[in-house]
Amino acid sequence: MTSPSDSPNGDLGAEVPPILILPAATQRGIDEADLVLGGPGRPFNHRTPFLVGMNASFGVAVAYVIVRGIADITTVIVIIGLALFLAIGLNPIIEFLVARGLLRGIAVSVVTIGFLLIVAVLALSAATPVSHEFHVLVKNYPRYKASVAAGQGWAGQLAVKFHLTGYLKGGSAFHFPFGGVLGASKKLLSLGVATISVVAMTIYFLIALPGVRELWLSVIPRSRRDRVDLLTSEVFSRVGGFMLGNLVTSLISGVGTYLWLIAFSIPYALVLAFAVALFDLIPIVGSTVAGLLVSLVAATKGLPIGIATAGFYVVYRYLEDFFLNPRVMRRTVKVSAGLTIVATLVGGALLGLIGALVAVPAAATLQLLLEEVVIPRQNQR
């Protein structure tokens, strides 16, 4: 009878052969005969507390550097994002011109020249009244200051109410603090550089948008590329529709303002109409702020005209919010009025005027992704 120790399978009582522990050099396939100064030792244990802590600390440091770097270039990211948004919004105009036989570069040049002409007309129309009003302000500043300090007129009554007369009586020279002038100059310079950067980047994106789109699609897996291409086309369509719809409503507000101001002989009608059209590009709050400014200017022709102008903008806001904007946005961006209001408030709180401007197409894009990607996937589970 065969004992367990004699069994060929080594069951139960079979003797276990000793484990052969090879040198580290042999384990790594290195011939010790070729090593003059000895072979390498065992590798470090990467699970030791020291190495685990060091790797974790290194990961935290890298994450901090990345977050800090993104925070430092926030302005650059905003400029690039705004330029890309404007390029996508203006792309339907470029595509329309390209479909009429123009090369894309020439079409971009036509749109750019048209934009520069609008800016030049605005600057020329505003230069004369602004310089005149500034000259009048400098010339009559001592008299205005003395009347306000004496408590005369509505401005003087406000100064007395808020106890500002003592400050106004402290001096009569027209001056600005040096620090204030320097700070204002820096802000104006930064604003000018940012504006030029946005315009330059927008022109670049308008020319290179097809290439940017191809690059974006090339990083998508081939199996999902067609689907992403369709979603990208729909996003471009909604952003472009928002821009065109917003331009239409702004044009209507500007023309309406110009006709109203001309009818009542209110000064600076063209400049104010341009200002209203520009402010109206900002959803919800833009035309309200512009209407307040125009009403204050109209009040210089008499308080009844100022009140009538304020009433005109109240009626216009009602018509724009409940009749014009919902129809335009529903056909172009395909978002509801409630979502438009919420998106504008959130965007304004995050990025100010720029956030309020891009909030509606961003909300439309998010809604599209929810309807076409997230919700169908959840329904399959």
Beta strands, then each sheet from edge to edge (+ up, - down):
end
